[in-house]
Structure formats: C-alpha cells, structure tokens
Amino acid sequence: MNHRERILAAIRREPVDRLPTDLWATHEVFASLYDHFGVETVPALYDALDIDGIMNIGPPYIGPPLKKEGDYFENVWGMGHRSQVYPTGVYHEQVYWPLAEAQTIADLQAYRWPSPDWYDYSALPALAAQYEGRAIECGYSAVFFYHNLLRGLELSLVDPYLNPDLTRYIVDRISEFFDEYHRRCFEAAPGLIDITQVTDDWGSQTGLLTSPAVFEAYYQPAMQSAMDLAKGHGIIVFHHDDGDMRPLLPTLVEMGIEVLNPIQWRCGNWDLAALKAAYAGRLCFHGAVDNQETLPFGTPDDVRAEVKRLIETLGCDGTGYIVAPCHNLQPNTSIANILALYEAARDYGTLR
C-alpha cells in the first residue's frame, strides 16, 4: 500500500499492511529533525522517518493587508498576537481579542468579519499535486474555538448564559464564513481532498469546558452543518478535541465524526480498550502517544512500551488507528524518543 492508501484504509477500518503513522510537531522540532536527517522538506522528512502523514493544504490569502507592527501582528479575523520567546521555542501568543468589548448586536455588525472572497481557491489543485501518494487534508472549522479567540476564553464561556443573543449572532457569523469558505475549497479541488477538520476543544484536563446543554443549544447545529457539507463532497470528517471530552463523544459520533484525535488519555481516566470496543465500527483513532509525560520525560524504552500498548488496544483489530503523538511534539522531546515512536510503530504495527 502507498501512504495515502494506508491512511484512508485505516480511517475506513479496512485491512492494512501496517498501521499508518502521522506527525504533529512545532517548528523547532521540525527544524531539529531536518538537521538530523539532512533534509529540507516535510515529504523528505516523512520519507526518512517512513511516516505516512496527512498533508495539509489551504488556499492562499489574497485579501486586504493585515496589520503588522514590530512583533505584533493580526490575522484575518483581527486577532492580535505577539511573538513570545520561551527557553524551548517561540510561540505566537494572542494579546488582543477583537470582540472582547462588544456588548450589542450593533457592535458585532460594526466588526469587519472576514470574507471568503479573500482567498485564491484556484491554487488548490496545484498544491495537492505536490503531495502525490499522500492523503490530503484541507479545511478547519472550529466554531467554539473561534468564539473563544474573538471574545476571550472567559467571556466566551459566560456568553451563552449572560448574552444568548450575542452568542447566537457570533456563532452564526463564524459558521457562515466557515461553510462558504469550505464549500469553495471543496468545489475548487473535486476528488483531491480526502480529509477536512470539523473540530473544537471541548475538554479540559478533567472534564468539559462547558456543559452538554450549552453545546447542544449553541454550537452543535454549526458543527453539524460543517460535517454535512464535508460528507456531501465525499470528504472524511477529522475531529480534533483536546482534553477529557468524553462526555460529548457519543453525540459527536452520532453527528458523523470519522476520525478522533488526539485522545489525551492522561486527561481523565480513559479506558482505551473499552473505547476501542465501543467505537471500533464507527471511528478511526489518531494520536494517543502521550506528550505530557511519556514523550518529553520518558526513555526510548518507555516510548516503545507505550506505542505497543496503544497498538494492542486502539489498533487491536489491525486497523482503525493512526499512530501519532497526541498533540504537537515540543522541543523538550528528544530525537531519540521521536525515533523510538516510529520504530515501535513499524515493529508492532506491521501485520505478520
């Protein structure tokens, strides 16, 4: 099987010659791996590590100039960031939330909402062609997360209780943008996009950030619209959801998610064998190799043991699992542990 065939077969829970692999990491980790292997591109790195990988593409931005002053910059939504240097790397920390002061619908109407017209969708076929033989992902819809980013986390969590009309307006406008943006992406690259993300971060380290009732009342319809759009174009729905989001999992599966990531099993008390037994016929699992403790602080043998355990649970039927770190690898994870992850994936995930 080639890389794309292996990824898609695992997602469809079909037989594979070996369990596929993927890599999520920060820029600093990619740079270290490039240096280690003497390569310069993601496909070359994936070849060196024998990673199947899911390649992400998106239409280039061609809209109005975005604000940038020194180390401060704003994205297309007007969310302001500054580059913050930490001992292990540089992170772009949000410092400005464009709707934090909004109090009325008129305030929201005065905000410059981004337009789907600000992108060159015609570039997508050529971008996909760069990754022949690899699974292609395009798109990222995350309505709750963008509510957080527009209003600030605290306000976005109390909005449904204190400002229900404001909440509905914000969610509707975010959803309208995402739906039209993704419709244009899918129509511009028919048959070339395998996967899209309809995602959100509902979980904290222990439990949900908001109640299931709030999810159902304010966010579920927008997520369902995004999923229906993807499925209408024959595109797989990948759902990234940090933390202990298990209370929402039955609902999300009924809505139509097909891949669950990142499975942060240290957040809460996950029974991975029970998770596989409950959803083996409906979900492919992606991630799960722990990067809170095992990858940054364990030994290569610890990493190998964990990968073996995950394959024996999430991949126990020989499919339906893509081996990957449970989130972006940070610079405090050693090259030795990264190599151990993918060596173990080959050793324990190859069908004999």
ZAMARGU-4260 file (C-alpha; in steps of 0.2 Angstrom, whole numbers, plus 5000, padded with zeros to 4 digits):
<rodrens>
0) 5000/5000/5000 | 5006/5018/4997 | 5005/5031/5011 | 4988/5038/5005 | 4980/5021/5003
5) 4986/5015/5021 | 4979/5031/5029 | 4962/5030/5020 | 4960/5011/5023 | 4964/5013/5042
10) 4951/5028/5043 | 4938/5016/5034 | 4943/5002/5046 | 4948/4991/5031 | 4963/4979/5032
15) 4981/4987/5031 | 4998/4980/5028 | 5003/4990/5044 | 4996/5003/5055 | 4999/5020/5047
20) 5008/5035/5056 | 5007/5054/5056 | 5017/5068/5064 | 5012/5084/5073 | 5026/5095/5080
25) 5032/5113/5082 | 5043/5122/5070 | 5058/5119/5081 | 5055/5101/5082 | 5054/5100/5063
30) 5070/5110/5061 | 5079/5098/5073 | 5073/5083/5063 | 5078/5092/5046 | 5095/5094/5053
35) 5096/5076/5060 | 5091/5068/5043 | 5099/5082/5032 | 5083/5086/5023 | 5073/5102/5020
40) 5055/5097/5016 | 5041/5089/5025 | 5039/5075/5012 | 5058/5071/5013 | 5057/5070/5032
45) 5042/5059/5031 | 5052/5048/5019 | 5067/5047/5031 | 5056/5043/5046 | 5045/5031/5035
50) 5029/5041/5040 | 5013/5040/5030 | 5007/5058/5035 | 4992/5068/5031 | 4997/5083/5021
55) 4988/5100/5024 | 4984/5112/5010 | 4974/5128/5010 | 4970/5142/4998 | 4982/5157/4998
60) 4976/5173/5006 | 4974/5187/4994 | 4963/5199/5004 | 4966/5216/5012 | 4984/5219/5020
65) 4984/5213/5038 | 4991/5224/5052 | 5009/5221/5057 | 5019/5232/5069 | 5036/5226/5075
70) 5032/5209/5083 | 5013/5212/5084 | 5003/5206/5070 | 4984/5202/5067 | 4977/5188/5057
75) 4962/5188/5045 | 4950/5189/5060 | 4958/5204/5068 | 4965/5193/5082 | 4981/5201/5088
80) 4997/5191/5093 | 5015/5194/5099 | 5029/5183/5097 | 5035/5176/5114 | 5052/5168/5116
85) 5052/5154/5129 | 5068/5143/5133 | 5061/5129/5121 | 5055/5140/5107 | 5045/5154/5100
90) 5026/5155/5102 | 5014/5167/5095 | 5003/5172/5110 | 4986/5181/5107 | 4986/5198/5116
95) 4970/5206/5108 | 4953/5199/5106 | 4943/5209/5093 | 4926/5207/5101 | 4930/5207/5119
100) 4922/5224/5121 | 4906/5220/5111 | 4890/5222/5121 | 4877/5224/5107 | 4872/5216/5090
105) 4876/5233/5083 | 4894/5231/5090 | 4895/5215/5081 | 4888/5222/5065 | 4901/5235/5065
110) 4915/5222/5066 | 4924/5218/5050 | 4920/5200/5048 | 4932/5191/5036 | 4926/5186/5019
115) 4928/5170/5009 | 4932/5181/4994 | 4949/5184/5002 | 4957/5168/4996 | 4963/5160/4980
120) 4954/5144/4979 | 4961/5140/4961 | 4978/5137/4968 | 4972/5121/4977 | 4974/5108/4964
125) 4992/5113/4961 | 4995/5112/4980 | 4988/5095/4981 | 4998/5089/4967 | 5014/5092/4977
130) 5010/5078/4988 | 5006/5064/4976 | 5003/5047/4985 | 4999/5056/5002 | 4982/5059/5010
135) 4977/5077/5008 | 4968/5087/5021 | 4960/5104/5018 | 4950/5115/5030 | 4947/5119/5048
140) 4931/5123/5056 | 4930/5126/5074 | 4916/5137/5079 | 4918/5136/5098 | 4937/5139/5097
145) 4934/5154/5087 | 4921/5161/5099 | 4935/5159/5112 | 4948/5168/5101 | 4936/5183/5096
150) 4929/5186/5114 | 4942/5179/5125 | 4940/5162/5134 | 4931/5169/5150 | 4919/5179/5141
155) 4915/5166/5128 | 4911/5153/5142 | 4899/5165/5151 | 4891/5172/5135 | 4878/5158/5132
160) 4872/5162/5150 | 4873/5181/5150 | 4872/5186/5132 | 4862/5172/5122 | 4858/5183/5108
165) 4876/5190/5106 | 4882/5171/5107 | 4870/5166/5093 | 4875/5180/5082 | 4893/5177/5084
170) 4891/5158/5081 | 4881/5161/5066 | 4893/5173/5058 | 4908/5161/5061 | 4898/5146/5054
175) 4893/5156/5039 | 4911/5160/5035 | 4917/5143/5038 | 4903/5135/5027 | 4906/5146/5012
180) 4925/5145/5013 | 4925/5126/5014 | 4912/5125/5000 | 4923/5135/4989 | 4938/5124/4994
185) 4929/5108/4990 | 4922/5114/4974 | 4939/5120/4968 | 4948/5103/4971 | 4935/5090/4967
190) 4942/5072/4971 | 4958/5079/4978 | 4954/5082/4996 | 4952/5067/5007 | 4950/5074/5024
195) 4944/5090/5032 | 4944/5095/5051 | 4927/5099/5059 | 4935/5101/5076 | 4934/5110/5093
200) 4942/5110/5110 | 4928/5105/5122 | 4939/5096/5135 | 4950/5102/5150 | 4962/5092/5159
205) 4947/5085/5169 | 4930/5086/5161 | 4922/5098/5149 | 4924/5117/5147 | 4906/5119/5145
210) 4890/5109/5148 | 4882/5097/5135 | 4867/5108/5136 | 4876/5123/5130 | 4885/5113/5116
215) 4868/5107/5110 | 4860/5124/5111 | 4873/5135/5103 | 4887/5125/5094 | 4880/5108/5088
220) 4870/5115/5074 | 4885/5124/5067 | 4896/5109/5068 | 4883/5098/5060 | 4882/5110/5046
225) 4901/5109/5043 | 4900/5090/5044 | 4886/5088/5032 | 4895/5100/5020 | 4910/5089/5020
230) 4901/5072/5018 | 4891/5080/5004 | 4908/5081/4995 | 4913/5064/5000 | 4926/5071/5012
235) 4931/5062/5028 | 4927/5072/5044 | 4943/5073/5056 | 4938/5079/5074 | 4952/5086/5085
240) 4946/5088/5103 | 4959/5091/5117 | 4957/5085/5134 | 4944/5075/5143 | 4930/5077/5131
245) 4922/5060/5133 | 4905/5066/5139 | 4902/5073/5121 | 4909/5058/5112 | 4893/5049/5109
250) 4884/5064/5102 | 4899/5068/5091 | 4899/5051/5084 | 4881/5052/5080 | 4884/5068/5071
255) 4896/5060/5060 | 4914/5062/5065 | 4925/5048/5057 | 4942/5051/5065 | 4945/5056/5083
260) 4961/5065/5088 | 4971/5067/5100 | 4965/5055/5113 | 4974/5063/5128 | 4971/5048/5139
265) 4981/5057/5154 | 4967/5069/5154 | 4954/5060/5165 | 4953/5041/5166 | 4952/5034/5149
270) 4949/5015/5146 | 4957/5013/5129 | 4952/4995/5127 | 4934/5000/5131 | 4935/5015/5119
275) 4940/5004/5105 | 4927/4991/5109 | 4913/5004/5109 | 4918/5013/5093 | 4928/5001/5083
280) 4915/5000/5070 | 4912/5019/5068 | 4929/5028/5072 | 4947/5028/5067 | 4958/5034/5081
285) 4973/5046/5078 | 4986/5051/5090 | 4987/5045/5108 | 5006/5044/5111 | 5007/5055/5126
290) 5017/5071/5125 | 5013/5077/5143 | 5024/5064/5151 | 5030/5049/5141 | 5037/5058/5125
295) 5046/5073/5134 | 5051/5064/5150 | 5052/5046/5147 | 5065/5035/5139 | 5065/5027/5122
300) 5060/5011/5130 | 5046/5020/5139 | 5040/5026/5122 | 5041/5009/5114 | 5031/5001/5128
305) 5018/5015/5126 | 5016/5013/5107 | 5015/4994/5110 | 5001/4996/5122 | 4992/5008/5111
310) 4993/4996/5096 | 4987/4982/5107 | 4971/4992/5112 | 4967/5006/5099 | 4974/4995/5085
315) 4970/4978/5092 | 4960/4973/5076 | 4974/4978/5064 | 4966/4994/5058 | 4956/5010/5064
320) 4972/5018/5072 | 4984/5030/5065 | 5000/5031/5077 | 5005/5048/5081 | 5009/5060/5096
325) 4993/5066/5105 | 4997/5084/5100 | 5012/5094/5093 | 5029/5087/5099 | 5038/5101/5109
330) 5057/5104/5109 | 5058/5095/5125 | 5055/5079/5117 | 5072/5071/5112 | 5076/5065/5094
335) 5079/5048/5102 | 5061/5047/5108 | 5054/5053/5092 | 5064/5039/5083 | 5058/5026/5096
340) 5040/5031/5092 | 5041/5027/5074 | 5052/5012/5075 | 5039/5005/5088 | 5025/5009/5076
345) 5034/4999/5062 | 5039/4985/5074 | 5022/4982/5082 | 5010/4989/5069 | 5016/4978/5054
350) 5004/4963/5051 | 5013/4947/5051
</rodrens>
